[in-house]
Amino acid sequence: MVSRETEFGIGGAMVLASLIPIAIAIMGNFPTINPGLIVNFGVTGVVFGFLGFYMIGTALFRT
């Protein structure tokens, strides 16, 4: 079992780390539309973001 502070910190780091693949997908699609780049990087970033927010939520609302 992990302490609340550690889980909150890891969740926050995952949310921040999820911005990198999302930014790669957005900036890589600027000149041309490339759905493969959106799927490969964008979905990975969104999943990391959701996991990070889930970890933050469970750490905040744990009794």
KEVEXMI-156516 format. One line per 8 residues: number of its first residue (from 1); their letters; for each residue z, x, y of N, C-alpha, C, CB. Coordinates in steps of 0.2 Angstrom, whole numbers. Each point is the difference from the previous one (the first is absolute). Glycine has a CB too. Example, Ala and Ser with C-alpha at 12.3 -4.5 7.8 and 13.67 -1.06 7.14 Angstrom:
# residues 2
1> AS> 39 66 -28 0 -4 6 0 4 6 6 -9 -6 ~ -10 7 11 1 4 6 3 -4 5 -10 6 -3;
//
This chain:
# residues 63
1> MVSRETEF> 0 4 -6 0 -4 6 0 4 6 6 -9 -6 ~ -10 8 11 -1 4 6 4 -4 6 -12 4 -4 ~ 14 0 8 4 -2 6 -5 -4 4 9 9 0 ~ -6 -14 5 -4 -4 4 -4 5 5 8 -10 -1 ~ -5 15 4 -3 4 5 -6 4 -3 11 1 5 ~ -10 1 -11 -6 4 -4 -5 -5 -1 8 8 -5 ~ -7 -14 3 -5 -5 -2 -4 -2 7 6 -4 -10 ~ -2 3 15 -3 -1 6 -4 5 3 10 -7 3;
9> GIGGAMVL> -8 14 -4 -4 5 2 -6 1 -3 10 6 3 ~ -10 -7 -10 -6 1 -4 -5 -6 1 7 6 -9 ~ -4 -12 10 -5 -5 2 -3 1 7 7 -8 -6 ~ -3 11 11 -3 1 6 -6 6 0 11 -4 5 ~ -9 9 -9 -5 5 -1 -6 -3 -4 9 9 0 ~ -9 -13 -4 -6 -3 -4 -4 -5 5 7 0 -10 ~ -3 -3 15 -4 -4 5 -4 5 4 9 -9 0 ~ -6 14 3 -3 5 4 -6 3 -4 11 2 7;
17> ASLIPIAI> -10 0 -13 -5 3 -4 -6 -4 -2 9 7 -5 ~ -7 -14 5 -6 -5 -1 -5 0 6 8 -7 -7 ~ -6 9 13 -4 0 6 -6 5 -1 10 -4 7 ~ -9 9 -11 -5 6 0 -6 -3 -4 9 9 0 ~ -8 -12 -6 -6 -2 -4 -4 -6 4 5 4 -11 ~ -1 -8 14 -3 -6 4 -4 3 6 10 -8 -3 ~ -7 13 6 -4 3 6 -6 4 -3 11 1 7 ~ -11 2 -12 -6 3 -3 -5 -5 -2 7 9 -5;
25> AIMGNFPT> -5 -15 2 -5 -5 -1 -3 -3 6 6 -3 -10 ~ -2 2 15 -3 -3 7 -4 5 3 10 -7 1 ~ -8 14 0 -4 4 3 -6 3 -4 10 4 6 ~ -10 -5 -12 -6 2 -4 -5 -5 0 8 6 -7 ~ -6 -12 8 -5 -6 1 -3 -1 7 6 -5 -10 ~ -4 9 14 -2 -1 7 -8 1 1 11 4 4 ~ -14 1 -7 -7 1 1 -4 -5 -4 1 12 3 ~ 1 -13 -9 -4 -4 -5 6 -4 -4 -10 8 -1;
33> INPGLIVN> 7 -13 -2 5 -4 -4 0 2 -7 -2 -10 7 ~ 7 13 -10 1 3 -6 5 -4 -4 -4 11 4 ~ 3 -16 -8 5 -4 -4 4 4 -5 -7 -10 2 ~ 4 15 -4 4 4 -5 6 4 3 -11 2 -6 ~ 10 0 12 5 4 4 5 -5 2 -8 8 5 ~ 7 -14 -3 5 -5 1 4 -2 -6 -8 -5 9 ~ 5 4 -15 3 -1 -6 5 6 -2 -10 -8 -4 ~ 7 14 4 4 5 -3 6 2 5 -11 4 -5;
41> FGVTGVVF> 10 -4 11 5 3 5 4 -6 3 -7 10 2 ~ 3 -15 0 4 -6 3 5 -4 -5 -10 -1 7 ~ 7 0 -13 5 -4 -5 6 5 -1 -10 -6 -5 ~ 9 12 4 5 5 -2 5 0 6 -7 7 -7 ~ 5 -7 13 4 0 6 4 -7 0 -7 8 6 ~ 4 -13 -7 3 -7 0 5 -1 -5 -10 -5 5 ~ 9 8 -11 5 0 -5 6 4 1 -9 -2 -8 ~ 8 8 11 6 4 2 4 -3 5 -7 10 -3;
49> GFLGFYMI> 3 -13 8 4 -4 5 4 -6 -2 -9 3 7 ~ 6 -7 -12 4 -5 -3 6 2 -4 -10 -7 0 ~ 9 13 -4 6 2 -3 5 3 4 -8 3 -9 ~ 6 0 15 5 3 5 4 -6 3 -8 10 2 ~ 4 -15 0 4 -6 3 4 -3 -5 -9 -2 8 ~ 7 2 -14 5 -3 -5 6 4 -1 -10 -5 -6 ~ 9 11 6 6 5 -1 5 -1 6 -7 8 -7 ~ 4 -9 13 4 -1 6 4 -6 0 -8 7 7;
57> GTALFRT> 4 -12 -9 3 -7 -1 6 0 -5 -11 -5 4 ~ 10 8 -9 5 -1 -5 6 5 2 -8 -2 -9 ~ 7 7 13 5 4 2 4 -4 6 -6 11 -3 ~ 3 -14 7 3 -4 5 4 -6 -2 -9 4 7 ~ 6 -7 -12 4 -7 -2 4 1 -6 -10 -6 5 ~ 11 12 -7 4 1 -6 8 -1 2 -9 8 -5 ~ 13 -12 1 7 -1 1 4 5 -3 -2 -12 2;
//
